[in-house]
Amino acid sequence: PGDLPVTVVTPGPGGGQSRDVRLSVRPPLPGRYLAFTSNRRGGRNHIYLFDRELGRLDPLEEANSVTASDAYPSISADGRFIVFQSDRNRGQNDIFLFDRGTRGLDPLPELNHPTAFDGFPHLSADGRFVVFESDRLNGRPKIFLFDRQTRALSELTGANEATADDGLASISN
């Protein structure tokens, strides 16, 4: 990164040299991995991973459902874990975690409620915590936190308000 002089030289006979032009080289954008949703396969939403450093697209076939929509991905800082929402269980929205290291899918049974909407997940940078929205309490959207290490689920009562719709949260490390 920095400013670099660029000069064009044409060899003789009759050649010459141009005046210097300054070229600014910017540092690369942060973040090697980009997780996103696309409907490019059969019109259903699926999640994909783009490795910006290698210029390579991973269709995450082990994570995506052939018959359902998978969306709203959130990725750990190192690109290993991707959490996302899917309607693969009888059309109900649940949250799943894909581990790119093992290419395994975790259905997060301790997190998902059998009859409620669970969605809009966000993963902490280290991949340990999932914060998400659920309507499991009186049908109103509330914010919950799931600790992948302890497999403990908790309502964020200090963030939620009984008469409000609370959701679409994100978490830092």
C-alpha angles and dihedrals in degrees: 000000000000143000116310129189115234121198129178116216123192115195121235157295092077093352127131147169129268125226116268117271119196117234117196114213111197124205114258119273113264120261126050096209131055121192115196145158125247136171093209094121112068096323096287120118115252133171124247136185123219118198103209094191095055096029089232130142120214113199090201091222093172090058102042125080119230093214103034142056119257118192150141098060124190121189135205117244093255092048095239101112128048122183119194146161122253137177094207094119104079090310092301118132114244135161125249134185123217119201109206090193094063096020085231130142121221113201090200096223093180090057103043122078116219096234108014133089110259114180154111092075125189123194124213115242092254091050095239102108132050118195115192148156123257134172093205092118111073091323093287122125111254135170120252134182126215122194108208092196097056095023087229122150123203137175111233094231093172090059098040125079118205097228098037134079105242123186151100093088133169131198136211130207 
